[in-house]
């Protein structure tokens, strides 16, 4: 069996290993028919600069002809917001680099996902760390080496062939040093794959969160009056009140609260939430700062630089925002000071956003996965026993670090957002996309963390979702998530909306999903509630559900 490994030897020369050993490196392979582990030992100092092909090749028999509407391939997206679902073989991944270069550069559309380091190919579907096939063929792959390296599954659609590679880019090894290059469990089909998942990540109890967040109604236009008004309308069924973006003067200046909006600061709101028996939540994006911030203007040395010597841009939100250097001790102390300040104010729940910035830049000597592990572990160390909801984060790195993880992109106020956004990156805002992420990433819920499917919205104003879209969003969020949130002013709900919310809470706390499966544009969901089995069908194109 051959293993492809690109690296630089001690003289800085590019080399490739095809096989198990050469003058620079030795590979040891263990495979018991259920799990494969490949350990790399350097004979000399080496720097890995590409993907490591694990030697796994799934190739159908010679007489197999892929059916573009037959087998389903689950491809887990790179980070929280990346579109994730079971794909038919005729699907093609959206490649942001096919947009005009000037547009991509101006708005940094290639910075939200993996486009800066993964080479997209229209013939290929790819996913990270967990993969399965349903249909006439079968396969299930689970990465157990996620703390060291991402495992990338690549499917050549027309051939039906699958290959695996570990993302070892950036890793440096000294002479004699060993490193696990790949370690994954595998099974011949989806059903036995779930048994594998149960073995390594058994289900555990996760506290259900039913809460309010300010973002999806007011966005950055929040103030003390609005928040206290919405808080007063929440009844005893809620257990969280969370302040989202808009309280700070600029992103990155977390200790500078906008005095015009919050003349008394944020502590009175946290106190008011506690008085009602709720957890108090706060939003921050700890690893970034925007261009207009004092942090960016006054501390240029705090930002990670790219090969061009310029700060690494992470996207075009706000005034454009950049990655802080997480190996800079002053940066870490600043982040710790900010988070600790809100913990000391009494905030119990931290929604930490845009976390992919931790490993968008390259950190010398570390793989991308190691960089994320280091950064996310730092957040947990600082916040101790506070509840953390990760957002915009690489998925497997959240395991054992965060209590909850957003599993899809932001909900949009119309079903698939405005037309031009549909041409953009895979992490774009879209209710259509996020509902499917909610369903297909449900196998993570209660195993890795509690899933956050994002908000439901039932209000009539400031929204373009149809009543059927709203019903589908609420129902599927309640069935498949551990977090159920809204940004509505509940005081404005009429009796019909209150009944819908009560029914959804029955699902949220009492229903158990037994199965779900896709056929063309429909997903059928079977669940138990109150001793009875129910079935509904969700139309992914219309965003509507039907009872059957």
C-alpha positions in Angstrom: 0.0 0.0 0.0 1.4 3.4 -1.0 1.1 6.5 1.1 1.6 10.0 -0.5 3.3 12.5 1.8 4.7 15.9 0.7 7.2 17.5 3.0 10.4 19.5 3.2 13.5 17.9 4.5 16.1 19.6 6.7 17.6 21.4 3.6 14.2 22.9 2.7 13.8 20.8 -0.4 10.4 19.5 -1.5 10.2 15.8 -1.4 7.5 13.1 -1.6 7.2 9.8 0.1 5.5 6.9 -1.8 5.6 3.9 0.5 6.3 3.3 4.1 9.9 4.6 4.6 12.7 6.6 3.1 15.8 8.4 4.4 13.7 11.1 6.1 10.6 9.4 7.5 9.1 6.1 8.6 5.4 5.3 8.7 3.9 2.6 11.0 0.4 1.4 10.1 -2.0 -0.5 12.3 -5.3 -1.7 10.9 -7.6 -4.2 12.6 -10.4 -4.1 10.0 -12.3 -1.4 12.0 -9.7 1.2 12.7 -6.6 2.4 10.9 -3.8 4.3 12.6 -0.8 5.7 10.8 2.1 7.0 12.9 4.8 9.1 11.3 8.4 9.2 12.7 10.9 11.7 11.4 14.5 10.6 10.9 15.5 14.2 10.2 13.9 17.6 10.8 11.0 17.9 8.3 8.2 20.3 7.5 5.0 18.9 6.1 3.5 21.1 3.4 0.6 19.3 1.9 -2.1 16.6 2.5 -1.2 13.1 3.6 -2.9 10.5 1.6 -3.9 7.8 4.1 -3.8 4.9 1.7 -7.6 4.4 2.0 -9.3 4.1 -1.4 -12.9 3.0 -1.7 -13.4 1.8 -5.3 -16.7 0.2 -6.5 -16.6 -2.9 -8.5 -15.8 -2.6 -12.2 -19.4 -3.2 -13.2 -20.7 -0.4 -11.0 -22.1 2.7 -12.7 -22.8 5.6 -10.3 -26.5 6.6 -10.2 -26.6 10.4 -9.8 -30.0 10.1 -8.1 -29.3 6.9 -6.3 -26.6 6.8 -3.6 -26.5 9.6 -1.0 -23.2 11.0 0.2 -22.9 12.8 3.5 -20.3 15.6 3.4 -19.7 17.5 6.6 -18.7 21.1 5.8 -15.5 22.7 7.1 -17.1 25.0 9.8 -20.3 25.7 11.5 -21.9 27.7 8.7 -20.7 25.6 5.7 -23.5 23.9 3.9 -23.8 20.2 5.0 -26.2 17.5 3.9 -26.6 14.3 2.1 -25.7 15.0 -1.6 -26.7 13.1 -4.6 -23.9 12.4 -7.1 -25.2 15.1 -9.5 -24.6 17.8 -7.0 -21.7 20.3 -7.5 -20.0 22.2 -4.8 -20.2 26.0 -4.9 -16.7 27.3 -5.5 -16.4 31.0 -4.5 -13.2 31.4 -6.6 -15.3 31.1 -9.7 -16.6 34.6 -8.9 -14.7 37.6 -10.4 -11.4 38.0 -8.6 -11.9 41.6 -7.9 -15.2 40.9 -6.1 -13.7 38.1 -4.1 -10.8 40.3 -3.0 -12.9 43.3 -2.2 -15.4 41.4 0.0 -13.0 38.6 1.2 -15.6 36.0 0.2 -12.9 33.3 0.2 -12.1 33.8 3.9 -15.2 32.3 5.5 -14.5 28.6 4.7 -11.7 26.5 3.3 -11.3 28.2 -0.1 -7.8 29.6 0.8 -6.3 26.2 1.3 -8.5 23.6 -0.4 -8.4 23.3 -4.1 -12.0 23.0 -5.3 -12.7 20.7 -8.3 -16.1 20.5 -10.0 -15.7 16.8 -10.4 -15.4 16.2 -6.6 -17.5 16.5 -3.5 -15.5 16.8 -0.2 -16.2 16.9 3.5 -14.4 16.9 6.9 -13.9 14.3 9.6 -17.1 12.2 9.2 -18.5 10.7 6.0 -21.0 8.1 5.0 -22.8 6.6 1.9 -26.4 5.4 1.9 -27.8 3.4 -1.0 -26.6 0.5 -3.1 -23.1 1.2 -1.8 -22.1 1.7 1.8 -19.3 3.3 3.8 -18.8 5.2 7.1 -15.7 7.0 8.2 -15.0 8.8 11.5 -11.9 10.8 12.3 -10.4 10.0 15.7 -7.3 12.1 15.0 -9.2 15.5 14.9 -7.0 17.1 17.5 -4.0 16.6 15.2 -5.3 16.9 11.7 -8.5 17.2 9.7 -9.5 14.1 7.7 -10.8 15.1 4.3 -13.0 12.7 2.3 -13.0 13.3 -1.5 -15.5 11.7 -3.7 -15.1 11.7 -7.5 -18.8 11.9 -8.4 -18.9 10.2 -11.8 -16.7 7.3 -10.7 -18.0 6.8 -7.2 -14.5 6.5 -5.8 -13.5 7.8 -2.4 -10.1 8.7 -1.0 -9.0 10.1 2.4 -6.3 12.5 3.2 -5.1 14.2 6.4 -4.4 17.9 6.4 -0.9 18.0 7.8 0.1 21.3 6.2 2.2 23.4 8.5 3.4 20.6 10.8 7.1 20.5 11.6 8.8 17.5 13.2 12.3 17.3 14.7 14.5 14.3 14.3 13.1 11.3 16.2 9.7 13.0 16.8 6.6 10.9 16.2 3.2 12.2 15.1 -0.1 10.5 14.4 -0.8 11.3 10.8 -4.1 9.5 10.5 -6.4 7.6 12.9 -10.0 6.8 11.9 -12.7 4.2 12.4 -14.6 2.8 9.5 -17.6 0.6 8.8 -19.2 -0.9 5.7 -22.5 1.0 5.9 -24.4 3.8 7.7 -26.2 1.6 10.2 -23.0 -0.1 11.5 -21.3 3.3 11.3 -23.8 4.7 13.9 -22.7 1.8 16.2 -19.1 3.1 15.7 -20.2 6.6 16.6 -21.9 5.3 19.7 -18.8 3.5 20.7 -16.5 6.5 20.5 -19.0 9.2 21.3 -21.8 7.8 23.4 -24.9 10.0 24.0 -24.8 12.2 27.1 -27.3 14.5 28.8 -27.3 18.1 27.5 -29.2 20.9 29.2 -31.9 22.2 26.9 -31.7 26.0 26.3 -34.9 27.9 25.4 -34.0 31.5 25.0 -34.0 34.9 23.4 -31.3 36.6 21.4 -31.4 40.1 20.1 -29.8 39.7 16.7 -32.5 38.5 14.2 -34.9 41.4 14.8 -32.7 44.5 15.6 -29.3 43.3 14.5 -26.9 46.0 15.7 -29.7 48.5 16.4 -30.1 47.5 20.0 -30.3 49.5 23.2 -31.2 49.1 26.8 -34.9 50.1 26.3 -35.5 47.5 23.6 -33.8 44.7 25.5 -35.5 45.4 28.8 -38.8 45.6 27.0 -38.3 42.2 25.2 -37.0 40.7 28.5 -40.2 41.7 30.3 -42.4 39.8 27.8 -40.6 36.4 28.4 -42.4 33.9 30.6 -41.0 31.3 33.0 -40.6 28.7 30.2 -37.5 30.7 29.0 -34.1 30.1 30.7 -31.8 32.4 28.7 -31.7 36.0 27.7 -28.8 36.8 25.4 -27.4 40.1 24.2 -26.0 39.9 20.7 -23.8 42.1 18.5 -24.4 45.9 18.7 -23.6 46.8 22.3 -19.9 47.4 21.7 -18.6 50.6 20.0 -16.6 48.5 17.5 -15.9 44.7 17.1 -12.7 44.0 19.0 -13.2 46.8 21.5 -15.2 44.6 23.9 -14.7 46.7 27.0 -16.0 49.9 25.2 -19.8 49.7 25.5 -21.8 52.2 23.4 -22.9 54.7 26.0 -25.6 56.2 23.8 -27.3 52.8 23.6 -26.4 51.5 27.1 -25.8 54.5 29.4 -25.7 52.2 32.5 -23.6 49.5 30.8 -24.7 45.9 30.5 -24.7 44.7 34.0 -28.2 46.0 34.8 -29.5 43.8 31.9 -27.7 40.8 33.2 -29.1 41.5 36.7 -32.6 41.9 35.2 -32.3 38.5 33.5 -31.2 36.9 36.7 -34.1 38.4 38.6 -36.5 36.6 36.2 -34.6 33.3 36.8 -32.8 33.3 33.4 -29.2 32.8 32.5 -27.7 36.0 31.1 -25.9 35.6 27.8 -23.5 37.8 25.8 -22.0 37.7 22.3 -18.4 38.3 21.5 -16.0 37.5 18.6 -12.9 37.1 20.7 -10.4 36.2 17.9 -11.0 39.2 15.6 -11.2 43.0 15.5 -12.6 45.2 12.8 -10.6 47.9 10.9 -12.4 50.8 12.7 -11.7 49.5 16.2 -9.2 51.1 18.5 -7.7 47.6 18.9 -6.8 47.5 15.2 -5.6 51.1 15.1 -3.5 51.1 18.3 -2.1 47.6 18.3 -1.0 46.5 14.8 1.5 44.1 16.4 -1.4 42.1 17.8 -2.6 40.9 14.4 -1.4 37.8 12.6 0.4 38.7 9.4 0.3 36.8 6.1 3.1 36.1 3.6 2.6 39.6 2.2 3.3 41.1 5.7 -0.3 42.4 5.9 -2.8 41.5 8.6 -4.8 38.4 7.7 -8.3 39.5 6.7 -11.1 37.2 7.8 -14.1 38.7 6.0 -16.0 41.9 5.1 -18.4 42.2 8.0 -18.5 45.5 9.7 -15.6 47.6 8.4 -13.6 44.4 7.4 -12.1 42.3 10.2 -8.8 40.7 10.9 -7.3 37.8 12.9 -5.6 38.4 16.2 -2.3 36.6 16.7 -3.1 33.9 19.2 0.5 33.1 20.0 1.0 36.7 21.2 0.9 36.7 25.0 -0.5 40.3 25.0 -3.3 39.2 22.7 -4.2 36.3 25.0 -4.1 38.5 28.0 -6.4 41.0 26.3 -8.9 38.3 25.3 -8.8 36.9 28.9 -9.4 40.4 30.3 -12.4 40.9 28.1 -14.1 37.6 28.7 -13.4 37.7 32.5 -14.9 41.2 32.7 -18.2 39.9 31.3 -18.0 36.8 33.5 -17.5 39.1 36.5 -20.6 41.1 35.4 -22.6 38.0 35.9 -23.0 36.7 32.4 -23.4 32.9 32.5 -23.6 32.1 28.7 -21.1 33.1 26.1 -21.9 33.0 22.4 -18.4 33.2 20.8 -18.5 33.9 17.1 -16.3 33.9 14.0 -14.0 31.3 15.7 -12.7 30.1 12.3 -10.3 33.0 12.6 -8.2 31.0 15.0 -6.7 28.9 12.2 -7.5 30.9 9.0 -3.8 32.1 9.2 -1.1 29.5 9.3 0.8 29.0 12.6 4.3 27.7 12.1 4.8 24.2 13.2 1.1 23.5 13.7 -1.6 21.9 11.6 -4.8 23.9 11.2 -6.5 21.5 13.5 -3.8 21.9 16.2 -4.2 25.7 15.9 -7.9 25.5 16.5 -7.5 23.0 19.4 -5.1 25.4 21.1 -7.4 28.4 20.6 -10.6 26.7 21.7 -9.0 25.1 24.7 -7.8 28.6 25.7 -11.4 29.9 25.7 -12.5 27.0 27.9 -9.6 27.6 30.3 -10.5 31.3 30.6 -14.3 30.8 31.0 -14.0 27.7 33.3 -17.6 26.5 34.0 -19.4 29.1 32.0 -21.6 27.8 29.2 -20.1 28.4 25.8 -21.9 28.4 22.5 -19.4 28.2 19.6 -20.3 29.8 16.3 -18.4 29.9 13.0 -16.2 27.2 14.4 -14.5 24.2 12.9 -16.8 21.4 14.1 -14.7 18.6 15.6 -12.4 21.0 17.4 -15.5 22.1 19.5 -15.7 18.6 21.1 -14.9 18.8 24.8 -14.4 22.6 24.5 -17.9 24.0 24.0 -21.2 23.1 25.5 -23.2 24.0 22.4 -22.3 24.6 18.7 -24.1 26.4 15.9 -24.5 23.7 13.2 -25.6 25.9 10.3 -25.4 29.4 8.8 -27.5 32.3 10.0 -31.2 32.2 9.4 -32.3 34.7 6.7 -35.4 36.8 6.9 -36.5 35.4 3.5 -36.2 31.7 2.8 -33.0 31.7 0.6 -31.9 35.3 1.1 -31.6 37.7 -1.7 -30.7 36.3 -5.2 -27.2 37.6 -5.4 -26.2 36.0 -2.1 -27.0 32.6 -3.6 -24.0 33.0 -5.8 -21.6 33.6 -2.9 -19.6 31.5 -0.5 -20.8 28.2 1.1 -21.1 29.9 4.5 -23.7 32.5 3.3 -26.8 33.4 5.3 -29.7 31.2 4.3 -32.7 29.7 6.1 -32.9 27.1 3.3 -29.4 25.9 3.9 -29.5 26.0 7.7 -32.6 23.9 8.1 -30.9 21.1 6.1 -27.7 21.5 8.3 -30.0 21.2 11.3 -31.3 17.8 10.1 -28.1 16.3 8.8 -25.8 17.4 11.6 -28.3 16.0 14.2 -26.1 12.9 14.7 -23.7 15.3 16.5 -26.3 16.4 19.1 -25.7 15.1 22.6 -22.5 13.3 21.4 -20.1 16.1 20.6 -22.1 19.0 22.2 -25.6 20.3 22.1 -26.7 21.4 18.6 -27.8 25.0 18.1 -29.9 25.2 14.9 -30.2 29.0 15.2 -33.5 30.9 15.7 -37.2 30.4 14.9 -39.2 33.5 14.0 -43.0 33.7 14.2 -43.5 37.5 14.0 -45.3 39.3 11.2 -43.2 42.4 10.9 -39.6 42.8 9.6 -39.7 39.4 7.9 -40.3 37.8 4.5 -40.6 34.2 5.5 -44.0 32.7 4.7 -46.2 31.2 7.4 -45.3 27.8 6.1 -41.6 28.6 6.2 -41.9 29.8 9.8 -43.7 26.6 10.8 -41.1 24.4 9.2 -38.2 26.4 10.8 -39.8 26.2 14.3 -40.8 22.5 14.0 -37.4 21.2 12.8 -35.4 23.3 15.2 -37.5 21.9 18.0 -37.1 18.3 16.8 -33.4 18.3 16.1 -31.8 20.8 18.4 -30.7 21.3 22.1 -31.1 25.0 21.7 -34.3 26.8 20.8 -34.0 30.5 20.4 -35.9 33.5 19.0 -35.4 37.2 18.5 -39.2 38.0 18.5 -40.9 40.4 20.9 -43.1 37.7 22.5 -45.5 40.3 23.8 -46.7 40.8 20.2 -47.7 37.1 19.7 -51.4 36.5 19.2 -53.2 33.4 20.5 -52.4 31.4 17.4 -48.6 32.1 17.6 -48.7 31.2 21.3 -50.3 27.9 20.5 -47.6 27.2 17.9 -44.9 27.9 20.3 -46.4 25.7 23.0 -46.7 22.8 20.5 -43.1 23.3 19.5 -42.0 23.2 23.1 -43.7 19.9 23.5 -41.6 18.6 20.6 -38.4 20.3 22.0 -38.7 18.6 25.4 -40.7 15.5 24.6 -40.2 14.2 21.1 -37.6 11.6 20.0 -36.5 11.4 16.4 -36.4 7.8 15.3 -35.3 8.2 11.7 -35.0 10.6 8.8 -34.3 9.9 5.2 -34.1 11.9 1.9 -35.8 11.2 -1.4 -35.2 13.8 -4.1 -36.2 17.2 -2.6 -38.1 15.7 0.4 -36.9 14.7 3.8 -39.1 12.4 5.8 -38.9 12.6 9.6 -40.3 9.9 11.9 -40.5 10.8 15.6 -42.2 9.6 18.8 -44.2 11.9 21.0 -46.6 11.1 23.8 -46.4 7.4 23.1 -47.4 7.8 19.5 -45.3 7.7 16.3 -45.6 10.6 13.9 -44.3 11.3 10.4 -43.7 14.6 8.6 -42.2 15.4 5.3 -40.1 18.5 4.7 -39.8 19.9 1.2 -36.3 21.4 1.0 -37.0 23.6 -2.0 -40.2 25.2 -0.7 -39.3 25.2 2.9 -42.6 23.6 3.9 -43.6 20.6 6.0 -46.5 18.2 5.6 -47.9 15.7 8.1 -48.4 12.1 6.8 
